[in-house]
Amino acid sequence: MSYSVGKVAGVAGVTVRTLHHYDEIGLLVPSERSHAGHRLYGDADLDRLQQILFYRELGFPLEEVAALLDDPDADPREHLRRQHELLRSRIEKLQKMAAAVEHAMEARKMGINLTPEEKFEVFGDNDPDQYAEETQQRWGDTDAYRESQRRTASYTKEDWLRIKEEGEEWSRRFTEQMDSGEGPESEAAMDLAEEHRQQISRNFYECPYEMHTCLGEMYVADERFTAYYEAIKPGMAEYLRDAILANGARRV
């Protein structure tokens, strides 16, 4: 049987112009012509078109497609093996791309949903996304991280402003506690450490005493956390760490 150029174009999902171009460059020359000179394609032509479209889908330039199909040493089985290998490679690449897109979608869905202007209003110069990648790498597999991401995904600017005000009020009272001259093992200092733990549990993730103790140690061990608390009041990082340890021991 033979098929008109329009019929082949419709079946193959290409334009008539594309088939004309393939004919002009010798990539797919129809095996017949009608009495009026119109192109007619046979079954072998359709098989070759299928091969062409396959390689084009994988990004091969037309010159390479022609070289592959016109290789005198290649047999149909070799074409099938090559196509199978290319398909497997393409599938693997697409799966990785899909996973990357899904990860990006999840990150957007679970991230801080604020405009740049709102982020500046809430956080000032402290960009909340600055250490997002490091945080995900260090704690991304933990329940606490996933819970925090789920909660913060739904927070509005007003929620973040409320959390900011809570933190500032706590910092003011904790600074006063340090100025009182009482040590971090005092009842008042431990009560403020407990408030600190409860704020984390209320706003971000469930923070048991053991985890809170680990956070306290990190405030001193990680210079970035230390700098944050020291900017509020010199000595705060170590004082808070000791108050958290004392509060944990008290609760135990």
LUMKELO-629150 format. One record per residue (C-alpha): residue in one letter; chain; z, x negated, y. Coordinates in Angstrom, 2 decimals. Example, Ala and Ser with C-alpha at 12.3 -4.5 7.8 and 13.67 -1.06 7.14 Angstrom:
! residues 2
A:A:7.80:-12.30:-4.50
S:A:7.14:-13.67:-1.06
***
This chain:
! residues 252
M:A:0.00:0.00:0.00
S:A:-0.50:-1.03:3.59
Y:A:1.44:-0.07:6.68
S:A:0.50:0.18:10.34
V:A:2.18:-2.00:12.92
G:A:4.00:1.01:14.33
K:A:5.33:1.98:10.91
V:A:6.53:-1.56:10.18
A:A:8.15:-1.83:13.59
G:A:10.05:1.41:13.02
V:A:11.23:0.47:9.53
A:A:12.23:-3.09:10.46
G:A:13.90:-2.16:13.74
V:A:11.73:-4.44:15.87
T:A:9.22:-3.76:18.62
V:A:5.47:-3.65:18.20
R:A:5.30:-6.40:20.82
T:A:7.46:-8.61:18.55
L:A:5.09:-8.11:15.61
H:A:2.11:-8.88:17.82
H:A:3.83:-12.09:18.94
Y:A:4.59:-13.11:15.35
D:A:0.91:-12.60:14.55
E:A:-0.27:-14.60:17.56
I:A:1.87:-17.65:16.66
G:A:0.97:-17.45:12.98
L:A:4.48:-16.62:11.80
L:A:3.57:-13.23:10.31
V:A:-0.15:-12.59:10.06
P:A:-0.95:-9.15:8.58
S:A:-2.88:-9.41:5.37
E:A:-5.37:-6.68:6.31
R:A:-7.13:-5.10:9.24
S:A:-8.45:-1.57:9.50
H:A:-12.10:-0.86:10.26
A:A:-11.05:-0.42:13.86
G:A:-9.35:-3.84:13.85
H:A:-5.77:-2.56:13.70
R:A:-3.15:-4.63:11.90
L:A:-2.15:-3.51:8.40
Y:A:0.82:-5.00:6.57
G:A:1.22:-5.19:2.78
D:A:4.35:-5.51:0.64
A:A:4.21:-9.32:0.75
D:A:4.08:-9.17:4.55
L:A:7.16:-6.98:4.58
D:A:8.97:-9.44:2.34
R:A:8.09:-12.26:4.73
L:A:9.23:-10.18:7.72
Q:A:12.55:-9.60:6.01
Q:A:12.98:-13.35:5.62
I:A:12.03:-13.93:9.26
L:A:14.50:-11.36:10.55
F:A:17.23:-12.78:8.37
Y:A:16.86:-16.28:9.79
R:A:16.47:-14.94:13.32
E:A:19.71:-13.01:12.93
L:A:21.42:-16.30:12.11
G:A:20.05:-17.86:15.27
F:A:17.19:-19.97:13.87
P:A:14.36:-20.63:16.36
L:A:10.97:-19.38:15.34
E:A:9.64:-22.90:14.72
E:A:12.37:-23.58:12.16
V:A:11.85:-20.20:10.53
A:A:8.17:-20.99:10.08
A:A:8.99:-24.41:8.63
L:A:11.45:-22.89:6.15
L:A:9.12:-20.13:4.99
D:A:6.05:-22.34:4.75
D:A:7.75:-25.14:2.85
P:A:5.51:-25.68:-0.20
D:A:8.41:-27.02:-2.25
A:A:10.64:-23.99:-1.67
D:A:10.75:-21.17:-4.19
P:A:12.12:-17.64:-3.77
R:A:15.33:-18.52:-5.60
E:A:15.93:-21.43:-3.23
H:A:15.53:-19.07:-0.28
L:A:18.06:-16.71:-1.80
R:A:20.56:-19.53:-2.40
R:A:20.11:-20.77:1.16
Q:A:20.52:-17.26:2.55
H:A:23.61:-16.66:0.46
E:A:25.19:-19.87:1.72
L:A:24.31:-19.06:5.32
L:A:25.66:-15.55:4.96
R:A:28.97:-16.81:3.59
S:A:29.24:-19.23:6.50
R:A:28.39:-16.48:8.98
I:A:30.92:-14.09:7.44
E:A:33.65:-16.73:7.64
K:A:32.81:-17.41:11.27
L:A:32.77:-13.71:12.13
Q:A:36.10:-13.19:10.39
K:A:37.62:-15.96:12.48
M:A:36.13:-14.45:15.62
A:A:37.48:-11.02:14.67
A:A:40.93:-12.48:14.06
A:A:40.82:-14.19:17.45
V:A:39.81:-10.95:19.16
E:A:42.53:-9.02:17.34
H:A:45.06:-11.63:18.39
A:A:43.93:-11.34:22.00
M:A:44.10:-7.54:21.83
E:A:47.60:-7.70:20.37
A:A:48.68:-10.17:23.02
R:A:47.41:-7.91:25.78
K:A:48.97:-4.86:24.16
M:A:52.34:-6.55:23.74
G:A:52.38:-8.75:26.83
I:A:53.81:-8.27:30.30
N:A:51.65:-5.50:31.68
L:A:51.77:-6.32:35.41
T:A:49.16:-7.18:38.00
P:A:49.29:-10.69:39.50
E:A:50.79:-9.20:42.68
E:A:53.49:-7.37:40.74
K:A:54.30:-10.51:38.71
F:A:54.82:-12.42:41.94
E:A:56.99:-9.63:43.34
V:A:59.19:-9.62:40.24
F:A:59.23:-13.26:39.16
G:A:58.30:-15.13:42.34
D:A:57.05:-18.64:41.59
N:A:58.36:-18.49:38.01
D:A:55.22:-17.54:36.10
P:A:56.37:-15.59:32.99
D:A:53.19:-16.60:31.16
Q:A:53.67:-20.34:31.76
Y:A:55.27:-21.00:28.39
A:A:53.85:-17.99:26.52
E:A:51.77:-20.08:24.13
E:A:54.65:-22.45:23.34
T:A:56.99:-19.50:22.83
Q:A:54.54:-17.87:20.44
Q:A:54.13:-21.10:18.48
R:A:57.88:-21.71:18.19
W:A:59.13:-18.19:17.55
G:A:56.05:-16.05:16.90
D:A:57.02:-15.47:13.25
T:A:60.53:-14.21:14.06
D:A:61.66:-10.60:14.27
A:A:63.26:-11.32:17.64
Y:A:59.93:-12.44:19.14
R:A:58.07:-9.42:17.80
E:A:60.79:-7.06:19.00
S:A:60.75:-8.62:22.47
Q:A:56.97:-8.31:22.66
R:A:57.10:-4.66:21.61
R:A:59.73:-3.80:24.20
T:A:58.25:-5.66:27.14
A:A:54.79:-4.22:26.49
S:A:55.99:-0.86:27.80
Y:A:57.98:-2.18:30.78
T:A:56.84:-1.15:34.24
K:A:57.38:-3.07:37.46
E:A:60.49:-0.97:38.03
D:A:61.88:-1.98:34.64
W:A:61.36:-5.66:35.44
L:A:62.95:-5.26:38.87
R:A:65.96:-3.61:37.23
I:A:66.26:-6.49:34.76
K:A:65.91:-8.97:37.61
E:A:68.67:-7.24:39.60
E:A:70.94:-7.22:36.55
G:A:70.38:-10.94:36.09
E:A:70.99:-11.75:39.74
E:A:74.20:-9.71:39.79
W:A:75.40:-11.45:36.62
S:A:74.54:-14.86:38.10
R:A:76.54:-14.05:41.24
R:A:79.62:-13.09:39.27
F:A:79.25:-16.05:36.91
T:A:79.03:-18.39:39.90
E:A:82.24:-16.86:41.26
Q:A:83.87:-17.40:37.87
M:A:82.95:-21.09:37.96
D:A:84.34:-21.36:41.50
S:A:87.61:-19.83:40.37
G:A:88.54:-23.05:38.63
E:A:89.09:-21.39:35.26
G:A:87.50:-23.09:32.27
P:A:84.68:-21.67:30.15
E:A:87.22:-20.75:27.44
S:A:88.98:-18.29:29.77
E:A:88.83:-14.59:29.03
A:A:86.83:-13.87:32.18
A:A:84.24:-16.54:31.34
M:A:83.90:-15.30:27.76
D:A:83.53:-11.71:29.00
L:A:80.66:-12.79:31.22
A:A:79.09:-14.65:28.30
E:A:79.35:-11.44:26.32
E:A:77.59:-9.56:29.12
H:A:74.85:-12.20:28.99
R:A:74.39:-11.57:25.26
Q:A:74.37:-7.81:25.72
Q:A:71.73:-8.03:28.45
I:A:69.46:-9.88:26.04
S:A:70.08:-7.31:23.32
R:A:69.55:-4.41:25.69
N:A:66.40:-5.66:27.38
F:A:64.60:-7.93:24.93
Y:A:65.81:-8.25:21.34
E:A:68.92:-7.88:19.24
C:A:70.91:-11.04:19.87
P:A:73.79:-11.57:17.39
Y:A:76.47:-14.13:18.17
E:A:74.94:-16.84:16.02
M:A:71.63:-16.54:17.84
H:A:73.42:-16.45:21.19
T:A:75.17:-19.69:20.28
C:A:71.81:-21.30:19.53
L:A:70.53:-20.15:22.91
G:A:73.57:-21.68:24.59
E:A:72.87:-25.03:22.98
M:A:69.22:-24.79:24.05
Y:A:70.23:-24.24:27.67
V:A:71.66:-27.74:27.65
A:A:69.20:-29.43:25.26
D:A:66.00:-28.19:26.93
E:A:65.68:-29.64:30.41
R:A:63.62:-26.66:31.58
F:A:66.44:-24.21:30.82
T:A:68.95:-26.66:32.23
A:A:66.97:-26.92:35.48
Y:A:66.82:-23.13:35.76
Y:A:70.60:-22.71:35.56
E:A:71.37:-25.82:37.57
A:A:69.24:-24.39:40.39
I:A:71.63:-21.43:40.53
K:A:74.72:-23.64:40.50
P:A:75.21:-27.26:39.43
G:A:77.01:-27.43:36.11
M:A:76.11:-23.86:35.13
A:A:74.07:-24.74:32.05
E:A:76.92:-26.60:30.36
Y:A:79.57:-24.13:31.55
L:A:77.52:-21.20:30.20
R:A:76.96:-23.00:26.91
D:A:80.69:-23.57:26.48
A:A:81.50:-19.96:27.43
I:A:78.96:-18.68:24.89
L:A:80.45:-20.90:22.15
A:A:83.96:-19.73:23.03
N:A:82.88:-16.08:23.04
G:A:81.21:-16.49:19.65
A:A:84.32:-18.07:18.20
R:A:86.46:-15.31:19.70
R:A:84.34:-12.60:18.12
V:A:84.38:-14.30:14.73
***
